[in-house]
Amino acid sequence: MVIHLILKSNEVFPQQVDAIPGVLLLVFIGLLICPFNIFYRSTRYCFLRVIRNIVFSPFYKVLMVNFFMADQLTS
């Protein structure tokens, strides 16, 4: 965010500066679903499974781990 604000104040091309948050979002989503065993693959898959369970929670019984994770994410 600091780099984004510095570039915006230094009159760098606005299209390039405005693309930075989108590029960072794509990089982090790519790292989250990366199938290779870098950056703790088992932990990322567990996190994705819990997020999936939170999204589909209206359709089945909610477990304590999913309730706890949803509570932590909304706090």
N, C-alpha and C positions, 0 to 999 in steps of 0.2 A: 504494500500500500504506500509506503514511503517513496519507493522508486517511482510508482505511478504518479504521485503528487509532484515529485521533483521534475519528472519529464513533462508533466502538464504545465508546470510553471516556467519551464525553459523553452517554451514555444517549439517543441518537437511536433512533427506531424500529428494532428489529432486522431487520424484514423489508426495510426500505429499505437498511440497511447491508449486509445479506447479498446484495442484488441487484446491488451495484456491480461485483463481479468478473465476473458473468455478462453484464452490460450492456457492460462494456469488452471482453470476449471477442467479443461479437457485433459491436461497432463495428469492431474490428480485422479480423475475418474479412470483414466487409462491405467494408472498405477494400482487403483483399487481392484480392477477386474483383470489385471495382468496374470496370465496362467503360469508364468515361470516362478520358480521358488526364490524370489528376491523380495525383500521387505516383508518377511513373515507371512507367507502364503496361507498357512492354516488359520492364522488370526484374521486375515482379511476375509477368507471364506466364511469363517464363523460370523464375522460382522455382517457380511452380505446375507447370510442365512437369517440372522436376527432381524435385519431390516426387512427382508421378504416376509417374515412372520408378522412383523408389526403392520406392514401394509395390508396383508391378508387376514388380519386378526378379526374382522367382523364375521368371517366365514367359519371359524372354528374356535375351540376352547383355547384361551390364552394361558400360557405357562408363566410361572413366576419370573423366569429369566427374561422373557420378552417384555413383561410388564415393567420390570426393573430397568431394562435398557431403554424402553420408551420414556420412562420417567426421567432417566438421566439425560436423554437427548432433548427433552422439552424443558429441562430446568436451566 
